[in-house]
Amino acid sequence: MLDTPAAHVPTLSLADQATDPDGFAAAFGASFERFGFAVIADHGVPLDLIDRAWAETEALFALPEDEKRGYHIPGGGGARGYTPFKTEIAKGASAVDLKEFWHVGRELPAGHRFDGQMTPNIWPTRPEGFRDTFIDLFAAFDRAGDQLLSAIARHLGLAPDWFDPAVKDGNSVLRLLHYPPIPLDAEGVRAGAHEDINLITLLLGAEEAGLELLDRATGRWLAIKPPEGAMVVNVGDMLQRLTNHVLPSTTHRVVNPPPERRGHSRYSMPFFLHPAPDFLIETLPQTVTAENPSRYPTPITAHDYLHERLVEIGLIKA
């Protein structure tokens, strides 16, 4: 049952950060504390670049199955390149997700210190222009993410640039998602109920219905309906852990469409913003109080935490 009262995730303008950084940080942080989600307009990712990326994404997933599977790396944990349909499963779910996806990561120079922990990108030979488009889009997401993390830092009482060293050369991933048409009797859903692993997720493509979050205040599912072109942003488990659950990583899912839309594909582009592999996720002291004692007395590196979670969702075999 969907929750349909007045509660809704607010739409905020990132442009407001330039004129009122404290006000924007307060509104953004309040939305995160209440929902674990926010909707961000005026995010600065160029519209023509987004349009180009959608066209390239549709062309990629329209390639023959054998060609796409040629870019799948067995045992690679889906870190880069293609992951076939019905591979990923939400933690604790019984049915695999009805989706296929492609991962683009950060381009590192030869000999970089994270060479051993961040896999090189895999680039398809077609569609033409794919590599240039997604290198540009990755950089645009990176810039928007830096601005949003600066607001989160302000909200937490940290210096506005606190996250800069944490995410420099971060292991972020741009995921191109295709949910193919599905039969009426399909087992499972397009994306089972889950939480994200990373610091924050920046998502384009949620205008197509299906994304829902579990509202902790009511225990009901709340549909996310952003204005056209706006970005949906949510807290990941790493940020939840860092903030001792002050900023909650909220359960969300992508439900199957009504019968009249089941013959249509759904596409989306989440950018999973990760810190650098050696970043130590250690609870911020200002988030620990008598009412909210520390849940995580033992720190963990971002690399080790990511590995644990990839095993749980079936992308890496233990």
C-alpha positions, 0 to 999 in steps of 0.5 A: 500500500502506498502512503498518500498523505501530505508527506513528500520529499521536498524539491530543493534548488542547488542554485540556492547554495551560492547565495545562501549556503547555510540555508541550503545546507539546513534544508538539504540536511533536514530532508535527509534526516526526515526521509534519507532522500532529497530532490535537487533541481538546478543541479548543474549537469548540462541538459544536452549532456544528459540527452546525449547520455540517454541516447547512448544508454538506449543504444548500448542496451539495444546491442545483441546479447552476445555482444553485450556479454562480451563486456562482462567480466566473470568474477569481477563483481560487476565493477566495470562493464556489463552485468547481465539481466537477473544477476544482482539480488537485493540483500535478503531477497528471494528473487533476483532483480529484473535489470541489466546494467553497465558500470563506468568508474573513475579514469586513473592515470597509469601507476596510480596508487589505487590501481590495485583496488579500482578496476580500469574501465571497459569501453564498448566499440559501439555506440560511437561516442560512448566513452567521451559522453560518459567521461564527461557525465562522470565528471559532471556528477562528480562536481554536483556531488562535491557541492552536495557533500559540502552542504552535508558537511555544513549541516553536520557542523564540519568545515565545508570542504571536510569531504574533499580529501575523503572523495578525492580519487574516490571509487565512485561508479556511474551505473547505466540501468536498463529495466527491460519490458516484463511479462505480467507473471514476472517473478520478482521486481525491477529492483528489490527493497535495498539500501545503497552502499556508498556515501550518497547516490545521485540519480537521473531518470526517476521521472518514470514511475516506480521508485519508492522509499520506505517512510520510517515515520509511517512504515509505508511506501512513498512514491518519489515523483521528481520534476522533469530533469531534477535529480533524486539524491539519497543517503548511502550506508557509508554516510549512515555509518559515518553519522551514526544514523543521524543521516539514515540510509533509507530502504527503497525499491523500483516496483513493476509498472502497471499492466499498460506500461509493462511492455516499455523499458525503463532507464535510469542513471545512478551515480554512486559517490564513494570515498577513496578506498583507504578512507576510514569510516569512523563515526563522527564524534558530534553524532554520538550522544547519550540518546544516540550512542555509537553503533560502530566502535570499530572503524573500517576502510571504504574498500573493506566495507564495499567488499563485504556488501558486494558479497551480500548482494551476489556480485562477488562470491565469498 
